[in-house]
Amino acid sequence: MAEFKYEIVEQIGVIAEGSKGWKKEINLVSWNGAAPKYDIRDWSEDHSKMGKGITLTADEAWELCQLLSEKLQ
């Protein structure tokens, strides 16, 4: 099995807090040294375990922000 590494380049913020101390966070993450992408998922408090989530490029994150801001107006 190939080695898998990630680095949280920038911790942006917590979206929600769930049960058992897990939090849904959005972070800028580099997977195996690739260019960082925006990652939204559940993490354990010590970031040793990650849950299901989505990863967005900068363009996708921008488009999502635009769509959400239009819906909130």
N, CA, C and O atoms as a MOPAC input file, in Angstrom:
PM7 MOZYME 1SCF
protein

 N      0.84500 1    -1.18500 1     0.00000 1
 C      0.00000 1     0.00000 1     0.00000 1
 C      0.88800 1     1.24500 1     0.00000 1
 O      1.87700 1     1.30700 1     0.73000 1
 N      0.53900 1     2.21300 1    -0.80400 1
 C      1.32000 1     3.45400 1    -0.91600 1
 C      1.19400 1     4.28900 1     0.35000 1
 O      0.15800 1     4.28000 1     1.01500 1
 N      2.25600 1     5.00700 1     0.67200 1
 C      2.23600 1     5.87800 1     1.84300 1
 C      1.38400 1     7.10600 1     1.53700 1
 O      1.47800 1     7.68700 1     0.45600 1
 N      0.56200 1     7.48900 1     2.49400 1
 C     -0.35600 1     8.61700 1     2.32600 1
 C     -0.01500 1     9.66500 1     3.36900 1
 O      0.01800 1     9.36900 1     4.56300 1
 N      0.23700 1    10.88400 1     2.92700 1
 C      0.56900 1    11.97100 1     3.84500 1
 C     -0.30300 1    13.17700 1     3.53200 1
 O     -0.68800 1    13.40200 1     2.38500 1
 N     -0.60500 1    13.94200 1     4.56100 1
 C     -1.29700 1    15.21100 1     4.35000 1
 C     -0.72600 1    16.23300 1     5.31000 1
 O     -0.17900 1    15.88300 1     6.35600 1
 N     -0.85600 1    17.48100 1     4.95300 1
 C     -0.41800 1    18.58200 1     5.80400 1
 C     -1.49600 1    19.65200 1     5.78700 1
 O     -1.95300 1    20.06000 1     4.72000 1
 N     -1.90500 1    20.10700 1     6.96600 1
 C     -2.85300 1    21.21400 1     7.05000 1
 C     -2.03500 1    22.49400 1     6.90700 1
 O     -1.32800 1    22.89800 1     7.83100 1
 N     -2.13800 1    23.12400 1     5.74300 1
 C     -1.37400 1    24.32700 1     5.44300 1
 C     -1.93400 1    25.50800 1     6.21900 1
 O     -1.18400 1    26.33200 1     6.74300 1
 N     -3.25500 1    25.58400 1     6.28900 1
 C     -3.90900 1    26.67800 1     7.01500 1
 C     -5.21100 1    26.16900 1     7.59800 1
 O     -6.04400 1    25.61800 1     6.87800 1
 N     -5.39400 1    26.34900 1     8.90100 1
 C     -6.64800 1    25.97900 1     9.54300 1
 C     -7.56600 1    27.18000 1     9.45700 1
 O     -7.31700 1    28.20800 1    10.08700 1
 N     -8.62500 1    27.05200 1     8.67800 1
 C     -9.47800 1    28.20000 1     8.38200 1
 C    -10.56100 1    28.38500 1     9.43200 1
 O    -10.76300 1    29.50100 1     9.91100 1
 N    -11.26100 1    27.32100 1     9.80000 1
 C    -12.27400 1    27.50200 1    10.82500 1
 C    -13.17500 1    26.31100 1    11.00100 1
 O    -13.18900 1    25.39100 1    10.18300 1
 N    -13.92700 1    26.33800 1    12.08000 1
 C    -14.86800 1    25.28900 1    12.41900 1
 C    -16.23700 1    25.67200 1    11.89100 1
 O    -16.69900 1    26.79200 1    12.10800 1
 N    -16.88000 1    24.75800 1    11.20800 1
 C    -18.22400 1    25.01000 1    10.70100 1
 C    -19.26200 1    24.60000 1    11.74100 1
 O    -20.22400 1    25.32800 1    11.98200 1
 N    -19.06600 1    23.42900 1    12.36000 1
 C    -20.02000 1    22.93700 1    13.35400 1
 C    -19.32900 1    21.95800 1    14.27800 1
 O    -18.29800 1    21.37900 1    13.93600 1
 N    -19.90300 1    21.78200 1    15.44000 1
 C    -19.38200 1    20.79800 1    16.37500 1
 C    -20.39200 1    19.67600 1    16.50300 1
 O    -21.57600 1    19.91400 1    16.74100 1
 N    -19.91500 1    18.45500 1    16.34200 1
 C    -20.80800 1    17.30400 1    16.41800 1
 C    -20.64400 1    16.55100 1    17.71000 1
 O    -20.04200 1    17.04800 1    18.66200 1
 N    -21.17800 1    15.35400 1    17.74200 1
 C    -21.08000 1    14.51600 1    18.93200 1
 C    -19.67700 1    13.94600 1    19.06800 1
 O    -18.92500 1    13.90800 1    18.09400 1
 N    -19.32900 1    13.51600 1    20.23500 1
 C    -18.05500 1    12.85600 1    20.52200 1
 C    -16.84400 1    13.73100 1    20.22600 1
 O    -15.75700 1    13.20700 1    19.98400 1
 N    -17.00400 1    15.03800 1    20.24100 1
 C    -15.87200 1    15.93100 1    20.05200 1
 C    -15.42100 1    16.11500 1    18.61600 1
 O    -14.43000 1    16.80600 1    18.37800 1
 N    -16.11200 1    15.52100 1    17.64600 1
 C    -15.72800 1    15.68100 1    16.24200 1
 C    -16.25000 1    17.02200 1    15.75200 1
 O    -17.33600 1    17.45700 1    16.13400 1
 N    -15.47100 1    17.66400 1    14.91200 1
 C    -15.85700 1    18.96500 1    14.38600 1
 C    -15.77900 1    18.93900 1    12.86800 1
 O    -14.90100 1    18.29900 1    12.29000 1
 N    -16.69900 1    19.63500 1    12.23800 1
 C    -16.61200 1    19.81000 1    10.78900 1
 C    -15.81700 1    21.07500 1    10.56800 1
 O    -16.21300 1    22.14900 1    11.02200 1
 N    -14.69200 1    20.95700 1     9.87200 1
 C    -13.79200 1    22.08600 1     9.67800 1
 C    -13.53000 1    22.28500 1     8.19200 1
 O    -13.63500 1    21.35800 1     7.38900 1
 N    -13.18900 1    23.51200 1     7.85300 1
 C    -12.68600 1    23.78400 1     6.51100 1
 C    -11.23500 1    24.21800 1     6.66900 1
 O    -10.92100 1    25.14800 1     7.41100 1
 N    -10.36500 1    23.52500 1     5.95600 1
 C     -8.93000 1    23.77400 1     6.03300 1
 C     -8.32400 1    23.77400 1     4.64500 1
 O     -8.88900 1    23.21300 1     3.70600 1
 N     -7.17900 1    24.40200 1     4.52500 1
 C     -6.38800 1    24.32300 1     3.30900 1
 C     -5.41200 1    23.17200 1     3.53000 1
 O     -4.56200 1    23.24100 1     4.41800 1
 N     -5.52900 1    22.10800 1     2.72300 1
 C     -4.76900 1    20.88400 1     2.95000 1
 C     -3.98100 1    20.49900 1     1.70700 1
 O     -4.48100 1    20.59400 1     0.58600 1
 N     -2.74100 1    20.06300 1     1.91800 1
 C     -1.91200 1    19.53300 1     0.84200 1
 C     -1.85100 1    18.01700 1     1.00800 1
 O     -1.44000 1    17.52200 1     2.05800 1
 N     -2.25700 1    17.28400 1    -0.01600 1
 C     -2.25800 1    15.82600 1    -0.00400 1
 C     -1.02300 1    15.33100 1    -0.74700 1
 O     -0.86400 1    15.60200 1    -1.93800 1
 N     -0.14800 1    14.60900 1    -0.05300 1
 C      1.07700 1    14.05000 1    -0.64300 1
 C      1.90700 1    15.10900 1    -1.36500 1
 O      2.48700 1    14.83600 1    -2.41600 1
 N      1.96400 1    16.31300 1    -0.80500 1
 C      2.80700 1    17.36400 1    -1.34800 1
 C      2.22700 1    18.10300 1    -2.54300 1
 O      2.89500 1    18.97000 1    -3.10600 1
 N      0.99400 1    17.78300 1    -2.94700 1
 C      0.36200 1    18.46700 1    -4.08100 1
 C     -0.06200 1    19.87600 1    -3.67100 1
 O     -0.02600 1    20.22800 1    -2.49200 1
 N     -0.46200 1    20.66900 1    -4.65300 1
 C     -0.95400 1    22.01700 1    -4.37000 1
 C     -2.12500 1    21.94300 1    -3.39600 1
 O     -2.98900 1    21.07900 1    -3.54600 1
 N     -2.17500 1    22.83400 1    -2.39600 1
 C     -3.24500 1    22.77900 1    -1.38900 1
 C     -4.63100 1    22.98400 1    -1.99400 1
 O     -4.80500 1    23.72800 1    -2.95900 1
 N     -5.61400 1    22.30300 1    -1.39900 1
 C     -7.01400 1    22.45000 1    -1.77700 1
 C     -7.82500 1    22.67400 1    -0.51100 1
 O     -7.37700 1    22.35300 1     0.58900 1
 N     -9.02100 1    23.22800 1    -0.67500 1
 C     -9.92100 1    23.44000 1     0.45200 1
 C    -10.60000 1    22.11700 1     0.78300 1
 O    -11.15800 1    21.45600 1    -0.09300 1
 N    -10.54800 1    21.74400 1     2.03900 1
 C    -11.05700 1    20.45600 1     2.47600 1
 C    -12.06400 1    20.67800 1     3.60300 1
 O    -11.75600 1    21.32100 1     4.60600 1
 N    -13.26700 1    20.14000 1     3.42400 1
 C    -14.31900 1    20.26400 1     4.42800 1
 C    -14.65900 1    18.85800 1     4.89500 1
 O    -15.15400 1    18.04200 1     4.11600 1
 N    -14.39500 1    18.57300 1     6.16900 1
 C    -14.68700 1    17.24200 1     6.68900 1
 C    -14.69000 1    17.24000 1     8.20900 1
 O    -14.36200 1    18.23700 1     8.85300 1
 N    -15.06500 1    16.10300 1     8.76200 1
 C    -15.01200 1    15.89500 1    10.20400 1
 C    -13.61500 1    15.42300 1    10.57300 1
 O    -13.05000 1    14.55600 1     9.90500 1
 N    -13.05500 1    15.99300 1    11.63800 1
 C    -11.74600 1    15.59200 1    12.14400 1
 C    -11.87900 1    15.30900 1    13.63000 1
 O    -12.72100 1    15.89700 1    14.30800 1
 N    -11.04900 1    14.41000 1    14.13300 1
 C    -10.95700 1    14.25500 1    15.58200 1
 C    -10.21800 1    15.47900 1    16.11500 1
 O     -9.53900 1    16.16500 1    15.35100 1
 N    -10.33600 1    15.76400 1    17.40000 1
 C     -9.74400 1    16.98200 1    17.94500 1
 C     -8.24100 1    17.05300 1    17.73500 1
 O     -7.69800 1    18.14200 1    17.55300 1
 N     -7.55700 1    15.90900 1    17.75600 1
 C     -6.10500 1    15.92400 1    17.56300 1
 C     -5.70400 1    15.72100 1    16.09600 1
 O     -4.52200 1    15.55400 1    15.79600 1
 N     -6.67400 1    15.73500 1    15.19200 1
 C     -6.46300 1    15.55700 1    13.75400 1
 C     -5.80500 1    14.21900 1    13.40200 1
 O     -5.20300 1    14.08800 1    12.33600 1
 N     -5.91800 1    13.22900 1    14.28900 1
 C     -5.34600 1    11.92600 1    13.99200 1
 C     -6.28600 1    11.06800 1    13.15400 1
 O     -5.85200 1    10.10000 1    12.53000 1
 N     -7.56300 1    11.41400 1    13.13700 1
 C     -8.55200 1    10.67600 1    12.34400 1
 C     -9.39800 1    11.66300 1    11.57000 1
 O     -9.74400 1    12.72900 1    12.07800 1
 N     -9.73000 1    11.30900 1    10.34000 1
 C    -10.60000 1    12.15400 1     9.54100 1
 C    -11.82200 1    11.37300 1     9.10900 1
 O    -11.74800 1    10.17400 1     8.83800 1
 N    -12.93000 1    12.05400 1     9.04800 1
 C    -14.16300 1    11.43900 1     8.59600 1
 C    -14.41300 1    11.76200 1     7.13500 1
 O    -13.53500 1    12.26600 1     6.43500 1
 N    -15.61600 1    11.46800 1     6.68900 1
 C    -15.97700 1    11.74300 1     5.29700 1
 C    -16.06400 1    13.24000 1     5.07100 1
 O    -16.39500 1    14.00100 1     5.98100 1
 N    -15.76800 1    13.65100 1     3.86400 1
 C    -15.83800 1    15.06800 1     3.54600 1
 C    -15.71400 1    15.30800 1     2.06500 1
 O    -15.81500 1    14.38100 1     1.26000 1
 N    -15.49300 1    16.56600 1     1.70500 1
 C    -15.28800 1    16.94200 1     0.30800 1
 C    -14.03700 1    17.80800 1     0.20800 1
 O    -13.67300 1    18.50700 1     1.15500 1
 N    -13.39800 1    17.75300 1    -0.92700 1
 C    -12.21900 1    18.56900 1    -1.18700 1
 C    -12.47400 1    19.38900 1    -2.44100 1
 O    -12.89800 1    18.85900 1    -3.46800 1
 N    -12.21200 1    20.69100 1    -2.34600 1
 C    -12.49600 1    21.61700 1    -3.44300 1
 C    -11.23600 1    22.34500 1    -3.87500 1
 O    -10.39000 1    22.68500 1    -3.04900 1
 N    -11.11600 1    22.58100 1    -5.17400 1
 C    -10.05700 1    23.45900 1    -5.65800 1
 C    -10.42600 1    24.89500 1    -5.29400 1
 O    -11.54700 1    25.15700 1    -4.85800 1
 N     -9.49500 1    25.81900 1    -5.46900 1
 C     -9.78600 1    27.22800 1    -5.17700 1
 C    -10.94300 1    27.73000 1    -6.03500 1
 O    -11.79800 1    28.46800 1    -5.54500 1
 N    -10.98000 1    27.33800 1    -7.31200 1
 C    -12.06900 1    27.76600 1    -8.20500 1
 C    -13.41600 1    27.21100 1    -7.74700 1
 O    -14.42300 1    27.91900 1    -7.75300 1
 N    -13.42600 1    25.92900 1    -7.34700 1
 C    -14.66900 1    25.31700 1    -6.87800 1
 C    -15.13900 1    25.97500 1    -5.58100 1
 O    -16.33400 1    26.20700 1    -5.39900 1
 N    -14.19500 1    26.27800 1    -4.67400 1
 C    -14.55500 1    26.94000 1    -3.41900 1
 C    -15.13300 1    28.33100 1    -3.69000 1
 O    -16.10300 1    28.73600 1    -3.05000 1
 N    -14.54000 1    29.06000 1    -4.63700 1
 C    -15.03600 1    30.38900 1    -5.00700 1
 C    -16.45300 1    30.29400 1    -5.57500 1
 O    -17.32200 1    31.09100 1    -5.22100 1
 N    -16.68100 1    29.32200 1    -6.45100 1
 C    -18.00200 1    29.14900 1    -7.05200 1
 C    -19.03900 1    28.79500 1    -5.98000 1
 O    -20.16100 1    29.30100 1    -6.01300 1
 N    -18.67000 1    27.93200 1    -5.03600 1
 C    -19.57200 1    27.57600 1    -3.94700 1
 C    -19.92000 1    28.80400 1    -3.10600 1
 O    -21.08000 1    28.99500 1    -2.74000 1
 N    -18.93500 1    29.62700 1    -2.80000 1
 C    -19.18700 1    30.85900 1    -2.03100 1
 C    -20.13700 1    31.78200 1    -2.77900 1
 O    -21.03200 1    32.37500 1    -2.17700 1
 N    -19.94900 1    31.90500 1    -4.07600 1
 C    -20.82700 1    32.75600 1    -4.88600 1
 C    -22.25400 1    32.23600 1    -4.86700 1
 O    -23.19800 1    33.00900 1    -4.70400 1
 N    -22.41400 1    30.92200 1    -5.03600 1
 C    -23.75000 1    30.33000 1    -5.03300 1
 C    -24.43900 1    30.50800 1    -3.68100 1
 O    -25.62900 1    30.81600 1    -3.62200 1
 N    -23.69300 1    30.31600 1    -2.60200 1
 C    -24.27400 1    30.46700 1    -1.26300 1
 C    -24.64200 1    31.91800 1    -0.97700 1
 O    -25.67900 1    32.18800 1    -0.37100 1
 N    -23.79800 1    32.85300 1    -1.41000 1
 C    -24.11500 1    34.26400 1    -1.15600 1
 C    -25.35800 1    34.69300 1    -1.94600 1
 O    -26.14600 1    35.50500 1    -1.46000 1
 N    -25.53900 1    34.16000 1    -3.15000 1
 C    -26.74000 1    34.46500 1    -3.93000 1
 C    -27.98500 1    33.92800 1    -3.24100 1
 O    -29.02400 1    34.58800 1    -3.22900 1
 N    -27.88500 1    32.73000 1    -2.66700 1
 C    -29.04300 1    32.10900 1    -1.98800 1
 C    -29.40400 1    32.85500 1    -0.70500 1
 O    -30.56600 1    32.86300 1    -0.30000 1
 N    -28.41200 1    33.48300 1    -0.06200 1
 C    -28.67500 1    34.17900 1     1.19700 1
 C    -29.21400 1    35.59200 1     0.99800 1
 O    -29.64400 1    36.23200 1     1.95800 1
 N    -29.19600 1    36.07600 1    -0.22100 1
 C    -29.67600 1    37.44800 1    -0.48400 1
 C    -31.17800 1    37.47400 1    -0.70600 1
 O    -31.75000 1    38.53900 1    -0.93900 1

